[in-house]
Amino acid sequence: MSKSERPATQCPVARTLERVGDGWTFLILRDAGQGLTRFDQFEKSLGVAPNILTKRLAALVENGLLEKRRYQERPPRFEYLLTDLGRDFDAVLTAMMAFGNRHFAPEGAASQLVDRQTGRVAEPILVDRVSGKPITEEHFAYSPGPAAGPEVLARVAFMAERAGK
C-alpha cells in the first residue's frame, strides 16, 4: 500500500516513520548530525547510489528535517543543513545507537557516545524532563492525548485490556 493509499493516522510513531522510516534516511540524518552537509560527503560516507541519495535528501527537505542551501553558483551546488526538527531527531538516533550496541554488537561497540571532558562512555536512557524519572513501565503508561481520535482511543483501550489480563 502506497503512502497516498494509506488512511491518515494519528499515531505519532506511524507519522514519524512516514517521514524518516527508511534506512538511508536514518543514516543521512546520522551523518548530518556528525557535520556532513554536502551531497558528495553523504555519498562517500554511505556508499549510496546517487539517485537514492537525491530522493532521500529531497524528502528530508520536504519534511522539514534538512534545509537545502546553495553554496556555489556555477555549477550550482547545495549543502544540506539540519533544521531544529532535524536536530531534535538526534535523540532518536542516540537511543538507536545505544540499543544496537547493547543488543546487536556481539563484537563490541563500533561507535559510542562519550563525554567530551572525561572520555567516559555514556549510557543513554530516556527520562522525563519534569520528574527526572526513567521512562519505564514501572513509572509511566501510554494514554490518549487531548487530540486522540477513535483509532488512538481504541488502541489504548485494547492495550489497557491486555495489560489487565
Helices and strands as residue ranges (DSSP letters): H 12-20, H 23-33, H 39-46, H 50-62, E 66-72, E 77-82, H 84-88, H 90-103, H 150-164
